[in-house]
Amino acid sequence: MEGTKNDYFCRKLEGEVFIGNVWPGASAFPDFTEDQVRSWWGEQHRYYTELGIHGIWNDMNEPAVFNASKTMDLDVVHGNDGDMKTHRELHNLYGMLMSMATQQGLKQQLDGERPFVLTRAGYAGVQKYAATWTGDNRSFWEHLAMAIPMVLNLGLSGQPFAGPDIGGFAHNATPELLARWTQAGVFFPYCRNHSVLESIRQEPWSFGSEVEDICRKYIRLRYRLLPYLYTQFYEAHKTGLPIMRPLILEYPNDRSVFNLCDQFLVGTSLLVAPILRPSTEYRPVYLPAGEWIDFWTGERHEGGRTILAHAPIDVLPLYVKAGSMVSELAEDQWKPVMNERATVTISVYAGAPGTESAGRWYEDDARTYAYENGGFNLLESTAVFHEDKLSLNLAYASKGMNGDRDRLHLQVKSMNFAPAAVRTGQASLEEAGGSWSYDETLRTLSLQVPNSFDKLELVIQG
């Protein structure tokens, strides 16, 4: 009634309200090109926010209509804040403006808490308001493969927060397809399993214990890597660079990656090469310049060439660039706790002797807008690798998030020498209040460092 009384709905050129059939039946459509309509729409969410809901899903907002054209009639007129235009002219803006109205309304009502909005349609600028999923895909292997270039292109187009429906929305997933799609899907910025009611059930436990165990393994891996993923979201926020990246973005002069769309990078450090065909245990993986470390085995591979990866049903080919810094939640804290009470381990994957690297780890409370006023930590690192020595420099570019983390946990993985001593400045790490241990089998150095520093140099000597 309020929308009709205040003339908030889109009208045809002749003046009547445009009515189109959608899932609820005959429907009117708010004119989101008008500021007062966006404000009104945002206010309609108060019912939900007062129930404790912080997230809203905007579907069918191209807009989709069950008619011959599948959208609004092109002679529908939008007010556009006094600069009237037809739907033919403004169609592509509709979904973005709906997302804007939804996000701004939620933000006003959540008392400093961050809202979450998911949209099916968008336009340049929608990344400020909503995540995007890629629409009504199918439970086909081809659609699993298609999801990679789709999300890569969304990222290159300015929308870094995107992903497909894992397992496929329509038709019927198979056990193998769900396992392989989950392995890939946990590395997409937006990650969810979702399907239509008419399909068979495709929750991780729907196909027996083997598939459930595989899905659990990779969902927990996503949780474990949340600090690294969250740092990539920070990078996207600051620079516009996508979270999920085609190799050509990082290696533009490598002709081997010009048309490579069946593997991808997450940030600069992780290379993901999913299995995209049924009954497949091997696939070629192209490794660009540098040295790459198998995430599961620690095996090192020289880049600039293609290798053959063995990937039985429970294995996703996954590689870490040597020299990278990857922040992780502790294995026993796989739940998504993102605050200073979480145990985070900074893992440095040792580079080849004579190489240098840099990395960073970002954290805030993952809940409020306190980061806008400096309430965040940003730890930056540089590392120089030698035959029998590693110099690791840590510096907080910001340390504005107060909490209980009094010690910093570090690991150096895939080391090429066994450490004999760890020093900080003129003192040993033990004298500085820290400790270290070395696992010769895993070739992993574990360190605990007092977290009272602004700058710290660690020298690990063989």
C-alpha positions as CSV (number, residue, x, y, z in Angstrom):
1,M,0.0,0.0,0.0
2,E,2.8,2.5,0.9
3,G,4.6,1.9,-2.4
4,T,1.4,2.5,-4.4
5,K,0.3,5.5,-2.3
6,N,3.7,7.2,-2.8
7,D,4.1,6.2,-6.5
8,Y,7.2,4.2,-5.9
9,F,6.6,1.6,-8.6
10,C,7.7,1.6,-12.3
11,R,5.2,2.8,-14.8
12,K,4.6,2.3,-18.5
13,L,4.9,5.3,-20.8
14,E,1.1,5.6,-20.8
15,G,1.1,5.9,-17.0
16,E,-0.1,2.6,-15.7
17,V,2.0,0.6,-13.2
18,F,4.0,-2.1,-14.9
19,I,2.9,-5.5,-13.7
20,G,4.9,-8.7,-14.5
21,N,4.7,-12.2,-13.3
22,V,7.6,-13.5,-11.2
23,W,7.7,-16.3,-8.6
24,P,5.2,-14.6,-6.2
25,G,2.8,-14.0,-9.1
26,A,1.7,-10.6,-10.5
27,S,4.3,-8.1,-9.2
28,A,5.1,-4.4,-9.3
29,F,8.7,-3.2,-9.4
30,P,10.2,-0.5,-7.3
31,D,11.8,2.3,-9.3
32,F,15.3,2.1,-7.8
33,T,16.5,4.9,-10.0
34,E,14.8,7.3,-7.5
35,D,16.6,8.2,-4.3
36,Q,13.4,8.3,-2.2
37,V,12.5,4.8,-3.5
38,R,15.9,3.4,-2.5
39,S,15.5,4.9,0.9
40,W,12.0,3.4,1.3
41,W,13.2,0.0,0.1
42,G,16.1,0.1,2.6
43,E,13.7,0.8,5.4
44,Q,11.6,-2.2,4.5
45,H,14.4,-4.4,5.9
46,R,14.0,-3.2,9.4
47,Y,11.6,-6.1,10.1
48,Y,14.5,-8.5,9.3
49,T,17.3,-6.6,11.1
50,E,15.2,-6.4,14.3
51,L,15.1,-10.2,14.1
52,G,18.9,-10.3,14.0
53,I,19.3,-10.8,10.3
54,H,22.3,-9.2,8.8
55,G,22.3,-10.6,5.3
56,I,19.8,-10.2,2.3
57,W,19.8,-12.1,-1.0
58,N,18.6,-10.1,-4.0
59,D,17.5,-12.5,-6.7
60,M,15.7,-12.1,-10.1
61,N,16.9,-8.5,-10.1
62,E,18.0,-8.1,-13.7
63,P,14.9,-7.7,-13.4
64,A,13.7,-11.1,-14.6
65,V,10.0,-11.3,-15.6
66,F,8.1,-14.4,-16.9
67,N,7.1,-12.8,-20.2
68,A,8.3,-13.0,-23.8
69,S,11.2,-10.6,-23.3
70,K,12.1,-12.1,-19.9
71,T,12.4,-8.6,-18.4
72,M,10.5,-5.3,-18.1
73,D,8.9,-3.9,-21.2
74,L,11.3,-1.6,-22.8
75,D,8.8,1.3,-22.7
76,V,8.7,1.3,-19.0
77,V,9.8,4.8,-17.8
78,H,12.2,5.4,-14.8
79,G,12.1,8.6,-12.9
80,N,15.9,8.7,-12.5
81,D,15.8,11.6,-10.0
82,G,14.2,14.0,-12.6
83,D,16.1,12.8,-15.7
84,M,13.5,10.3,-17.0
85,K,14.7,7.5,-19.1
86,T,13.2,4.3,-20.5
87,H,14.0,0.8,-19.3
88,R,15.7,0.2,-22.6
89,E,18.3,2.8,-21.4
90,L,18.6,1.8,-17.8
91,H,18.0,-1.9,-17.7
92,N,21.6,-2.8,-16.8
93,L,21.5,-0.5,-13.8
94,Y,18.5,-2.0,-12.1
95,G,20.1,-4.8,-10.2
96,M,23.0,-2.6,-9.1
97,L,20.7,0.1,-7.7
98,M,18.6,-2.5,-5.9
99,S,21.8,-3.8,-4.3
100,M,22.7,-0.3,-3.3
101,A,19.3,0.3,-1.7
102,T,19.5,-2.9,0.2
103,Q,23.0,-2.5,1.5
104,Q,22.5,1.1,2.5
105,G,19.3,0.3,4.3
106,L,20.9,-2.5,6.2
107,K,23.9,-0.4,7.1
108,Q,21.8,2.3,8.6
109,Q,20.0,-0.3,10.8
110,L,22.8,-2.5,12.1
111,D,24.4,-0.1,14.6
112,G,27.9,-0.3,13.1
113,E,27.8,-4.0,12.2
114,R,28.6,-4.9,8.6
115,P,25.7,-6.1,6.4
116,F,26.0,-8.8,3.7
117,V,24.2,-8.5,0.4
118,L,24.2,-11.1,-2.4
119,T,23.0,-10.2,-5.9
120,R,22.4,-12.0,-9.2
121,A,22.6,-8.8,-11.3
122,G,24.9,-5.9,-11.2
123,Y,26.8,-3.2,-13.1
124,A,30.0,-1.3,-12.6
125,G,30.0,-0.2,-8.9
126,V,28.0,-3.2,-7.5
127,Q,31.2,-4.4,-5.8
128,K,30.7,-1.6,-3.3
129,Y,27.4,-3.1,-2.2
130,A,27.1,-6.8,-2.8
131,A,28.7,-10.2,-3.6
132,T,27.6,-11.8,-6.9
133,W,26.9,-15.4,-7.7
134,T,26.9,-16.5,-11.3
135,G,23.2,-17.5,-11.6
136,D,21.3,-20.6,-12.4
137,N,24.0,-23.1,-13.5
138,R,23.6,-26.8,-14.0
139,S,25.1,-29.9,-12.4
140,F,27.2,-30.5,-15.5
141,W,31.0,-31.0,-15.6
142,E,31.0,-28.3,-18.3
143,H,29.5,-25.8,-15.9
144,L,32.1,-26.6,-13.3
145,A,34.7,-25.8,-15.9
146,M,32.8,-22.6,-17.1
147,A,32.7,-21.2,-13.5
148,I,36.5,-20.5,-13.6
149,P,36.6,-18.1,-16.5
150,M,33.3,-16.6,-15.5
151,V,34.6,-15.6,-12.0
152,L,38.0,-14.6,-13.4
153,N,36.3,-12.2,-15.8
154,L,34.1,-10.8,-13.1
155,G,37.2,-10.1,-11.0
156,L,39.0,-8.4,-13.9
157,S,35.8,-6.4,-14.5
158,G,35.9,-5.0,-11.0
159,Q,33.8,-7.4,-9.0
160,P,36.2,-9.5,-6.9
161,F,33.5,-11.1,-4.6
162,A,31.9,-13.7,-6.8
163,G,31.3,-17.4,-7.2
164,P,29.0,-20.1,-8.6
165,D,26.5,-22.5,-7.0
166,I,28.8,-25.4,-5.9
167,G,27.4,-28.6,-7.3
168,G,25.2,-26.9,-9.8
169,F,21.7,-25.3,-9.2
170,A,19.6,-27.4,-11.5
171,H,19.7,-31.0,-12.7
172,N,21.2,-33.7,-10.5
173,A,24.8,-33.7,-9.2
174,T,26.8,-36.9,-8.9
175,P,29.0,-37.9,-6.0
176,E,32.2,-37.3,-8.0
177,L,31.0,-34.0,-9.4
178,L,30.1,-32.7,-6.0
179,A,33.5,-33.8,-4.6
180,R,35.5,-32.1,-7.4
181,W,33.3,-29.0,-7.4
182,T,33.7,-28.5,-3.6
183,Q,37.5,-28.9,-4.0
184,A,37.5,-26.0,-6.5
185,G,34.7,-24.0,-4.9
186,V,36.3,-23.5,-1.6
187,F,38.9,-21.3,-3.3
188,F,36.3,-19.0,-5.0
189,P,35.7,-15.7,-3.2
190,Y,32.0,-16.5,-2.8
191,C,31.5,-20.1,-1.7
192,R,28.2,-21.9,-1.3
193,N,26.5,-25.2,-2.2
194,H,23.0,-24.4,-3.6
195,S,20.4,-26.3,-5.7
196,V,16.8,-26.1,-6.8
197,L,14.2,-28.1,-4.8
198,E,13.4,-30.3,-7.8
199,S,17.0,-31.7,-7.9
200,I,18.3,-34.5,-5.8
201,R,19.8,-33.5,-2.5
202,Q,23.5,-32.4,-2.8
203,E,24.6,-31.5,0.7
204,P,28.1,-32.9,1.4
205,W,26.6,-35.8,3.4
206,S,24.1,-36.8,0.6
207,F,26.4,-39.2,-1.2
208,G,27.9,-41.3,1.5
209,S,30.8,-41.0,3.9
210,E,33.6,-40.8,1.3
211,V,32.2,-37.7,-0.4
212,E,31.3,-36.2,3.0
213,D,34.8,-36.7,4.2
214,I,36.2,-35.1,1.0
215,C,33.9,-32.1,1.3
216,R,34.7,-31.8,5.0
217,K,38.4,-31.8,4.3
218,Y,38.2,-28.9,1.8
219,I,35.6,-26.8,3.7
220,R,37.9,-27.0,6.7
221,L,40.8,-26.1,4.5
222,R,38.9,-22.9,3.5
223,Y,38.4,-22.1,7.1
224,R,42.0,-22.8,7.9
225,L,43.0,-20.4,5.1
226,L,40.6,-17.6,6.1
227,P,43.3,-15.3,7.3
228,Y,45.0,-15.5,3.9
229,L,41.8,-15.2,2.0
230,Y,40.7,-12.2,4.2
231,T,44.1,-10.5,3.4
232,Q,43.2,-10.9,-0.3
233,F,39.9,-9.2,0.3
234,Y,41.8,-6.4,1.9
235,E,44.0,-6.1,-1.1
236,A,41.0,-6.1,-3.4
237,H,39.4,-3.3,-1.2
238,K,42.5,-1.2,-1.4
239,T,43.7,-1.8,-5.0
240,G,40.8,-3.3,-6.9
241,L,42.9,-6.3,-7.8
242,P,40.8,-9.5,-7.9
243,I,41.1,-12.2,-5.2
244,M,40.8,-15.0,-7.7
245,R,43.2,-14.2,-10.6
246,P,44.0,-15.5,-14.1
247,L,47.7,-16.3,-14.4
248,I,48.0,-13.7,-17.2
249,L,47.4,-11.0,-14.6
250,E,50.5,-11.9,-12.7
251,Y,52.6,-13.2,-15.6
252,P,51.6,-11.0,-18.6
253,N,54.7,-11.8,-20.6
254,D,54.3,-15.6,-20.4
255,R,52.6,-16.7,-23.7
256,S,51.7,-20.1,-22.1
257,V,49.1,-18.4,-19.9
258,F,47.5,-16.2,-22.5
259,N,44.5,-18.5,-23.0
260,L,44.8,-20.6,-19.8
261,C,41.4,-20.8,-18.0
262,D,41.3,-24.2,-16.3
263,Q,43.5,-23.2,-13.4
264,F,43.8,-20.0,-11.4
265,L,45.6,-18.1,-8.6
266,V,44.3,-17.0,-5.3
267,G,46.2,-13.8,-4.6
268,T,49.8,-14.3,-5.8
269,S,50.7,-17.3,-3.6
270,L,48.3,-20.1,-4.2
271,L,47.8,-21.9,-7.6
272,V,44.7,-24.0,-7.9
273,A,44.3,-26.6,-10.7
274,P,41.0,-28.4,-10.2
275,I,40.0,-31.7,-11.9
276,L,37.2,-30.7,-14.3
277,R,36.4,-34.0,-16.0
278,P,34.8,-37.2,-14.6
279,S,36.9,-40.4,-13.9
280,T,40.1,-38.4,-14.1
281,E,43.1,-38.7,-11.7
282,Y,45.8,-36.9,-13.7
283,R,45.9,-33.5,-15.3
284,P,48.6,-31.2,-16.7
285,V,49.4,-28.2,-14.5
286,Y,51.3,-25.2,-15.9
287,L,53.6,-23.6,-13.3
288,P,54.7,-20.1,-14.2
289,A,58.1,-18.6,-13.4
290,G,59.6,-19.2,-10.0
291,E,59.5,-22.2,-7.8
292,W,56.3,-23.9,-6.7
293,I,55.7,-26.2,-3.7
294,D,53.1,-28.9,-3.6
295,F,50.8,-27.9,-0.8
296,W,50.2,-31.5,0.3
297,T,53.6,-33.1,-0.1
298,G,56.1,-30.3,0.1
299,E,57.7,-31.4,-3.2
300,R,59.4,-28.5,-5.1
301,H,58.8,-27.8,-8.8
302,E,60.7,-25.4,-11.0
303,G,58.3,-23.1,-12.8
304,G,58.1,-22.1,-16.5
305,R,56.9,-25.6,-17.5
306,T,54.0,-28.0,-17.3
307,I,53.9,-30.9,-14.9
308,L,51.6,-33.9,-14.7
309,A,49.7,-33.9,-11.4
310,H,48.3,-37.0,-9.8
311,A,45.0,-36.2,-8.2
312,P,42.9,-39.1,-6.9
313,I,39.4,-38.3,-5.8
314,D,40.4,-36.7,-2.5
315,V,43.2,-34.6,-3.9
316,L,43.1,-31.1,-5.4
317,P,46.3,-30.1,-7.2
318,L,47.4,-27.1,-5.1
319,Y,50.7,-25.3,-5.1
320,V,52.3,-22.5,-3.1
321,K,54.8,-20.1,-4.6
322,A,58.1,-20.5,-2.9
323,G,58.9,-17.5,-0.7
324,S,55.2,-16.8,0.0
325,M,53.7,-15.8,3.4
326,V,50.4,-17.6,4.0
327,S,48.5,-16.8,7.2
328,E,46.4,-19.7,8.6
329,L,44.1,-20.5,11.5
330,A,45.4,-23.3,13.7
331,E,44.3,-26.8,12.7
332,D,42.2,-27.2,15.8
333,Q,40.5,-23.8,15.2
334,W,39.0,-24.4,11.8
335,K,35.8,-22.6,12.7
336,P,35.8,-19.1,11.1
337,V,36.9,-17.1,14.2
338,M,38.4,-13.8,12.9
339,N,39.6,-11.8,15.9
340,E,42.7,-11.5,18.1
341,R,41.6,-14.5,20.2
342,A,42.1,-16.8,17.2
343,T,45.4,-18.7,17.0
344,V,46.9,-17.6,13.6
345,T,50.1,-19.1,12.2
346,I,52.1,-17.1,9.7
347,S,53.6,-19.7,7.4
348,V,56.6,-18.8,5.2
349,Y,57.3,-21.2,2.4
350,A,61.1,-21.1,2.0
351,G,62.4,-19.7,-1.3
352,A,65.4,-20.9,-3.2
353,P,68.8,-19.7,-2.1
354,G,69.5,-16.2,-3.5
355,T,65.9,-15.2,-3.7
356,E,63.9,-12.6,-1.8
357,S,60.2,-12.3,-1.1
358,A,57.6,-10.1,0.5
359,G,54.2,-10.8,2.1
360,R,51.5,-9.3,4.4
361,W,48.8,-10.3,6.8
362,Y,45.8,-8.2,7.5
363,E,43.2,-8.6,10.2
364,D,40.4,-6.6,11.7
365,D,37.4,-7.6,13.8
366,A,35.6,-8.9,10.6
367,R,32.3,-7.5,12.0
368,T,32.3,-3.7,12.3
369,Y,33.6,-0.6,10.5
370,A,36.3,0.0,13.2
371,Y,38.9,-0.6,10.5
372,E,37.9,2.7,8.9
373,N,39.3,4.5,12.0
374,G,42.5,2.5,12.2
375,G,41.1,-0.5,14.1
376,F,43.1,-3.1,12.2
377,N,46.5,-4.8,12.1
378,L,48.7,-5.0,9.0
379,L,51.9,-7.1,9.3
380,E,54.3,-6.9,6.5
381,S,57.3,-9.2,5.9
382,T,60.4,-9.5,3.8
383,A,62.5,-12.6,3.6
384,V,66.0,-13.2,2.1
385,F,66.9,-16.8,1.5
386,H,70.5,-18.2,1.5
387,E,72.1,-21.7,1.5
388,D,72.3,-21.9,5.3
389,K,70.6,-18.7,6.5
390,L,67.2,-17.0,6.4
391,S,66.7,-13.4,7.3
392,L,63.0,-12.6,8.1
393,N,62.0,-9.0,8.8
394,L,58.5,-8.4,10.3
395,A,57.0,-4.9,10.6
396,Y,53.5,-3.7,11.6
397,A,52.4,-1.0,9.2
398,S,49.4,-0.7,11.5
399,K,48.7,-2.1,15.0
400,G,45.4,-0.5,15.8
401,M,43.5,-3.6,16.8
402,N,43.7,-4.2,20.6
403,G,43.4,-7.8,21.8
404,D,44.8,-10.7,23.7
405,R,47.4,-12.1,21.2
406,D,50.6,-11.8,23.2
407,R,52.6,-14.2,21.0
408,L,53.0,-14.6,17.3
409,H,53.1,-18.1,15.8
410,L,55.4,-18.5,12.8
411,Q,56.4,-21.4,10.6
412,V,59.0,-21.7,7.9
413,K,58.1,-24.7,5.7
414,S,60.1,-26.7,3.2
415,M,63.4,-25.5,4.5
416,N,66.6,-26.4,2.6
417,F,68.7,-26.5,5.7
418,A,68.4,-27.6,9.4
419,P,68.5,-24.5,11.7
420,A,71.0,-24.5,14.5
421,A,70.1,-21.1,16.0
422,V,67.5,-18.3,15.8
423,R,68.5,-14.8,16.7
424,T,66.7,-11.5,17.0
425,G,69.1,-8.5,17.1
426,Q,72.0,-9.3,19.3
427,A,70.2,-11.9,21.4
428,S,68.9,-15.4,20.8
429,L,65.2,-15.9,20.4
430,E,65.1,-17.6,23.7
431,E,66.7,-14.7,25.4
432,A,64.1,-12.4,23.8
433,G,61.3,-14.4,25.3
434,G,60.5,-16.7,22.4
435,S,61.0,-20.3,21.5
436,W,61.6,-22.5,18.4
437,S,61.6,-26.1,17.3
438,Y,62.4,-27.9,14.1
439,D,60.7,-31.0,12.6
440,E,63.3,-32.6,10.4
441,T,60.8,-35.0,8.7
442,L,58.5,-32.1,7.6
443,R,61.4,-29.7,7.2
444,T,59.4,-27.2,9.2
445,L,60.7,-24.6,11.7
446,S,58.1,-23.5,14.3
447,L,58.7,-20.2,16.2
448,Q,56.8,-18.4,18.9
449,V,57.7,-14.7,19.2
450,P,56.5,-12.1,21.7
451,N,54.0,-9.9,19.9
452,S,55.2,-6.7,21.5
453,F,57.3,-5.5,18.6
454,D,56.6,-2.9,15.9
455,K,59.6,-4.1,13.9
456,L,61.5,-7.4,14.3
457,E,64.4,-9.1,12.5
458,L,64.8,-12.9,12.9
459,V,68.0,-14.5,11.6
460,I,67.8,-18.3,11.2
461,Q,71.2,-19.8,10.9
462,G,72.1,-23.3,9.8
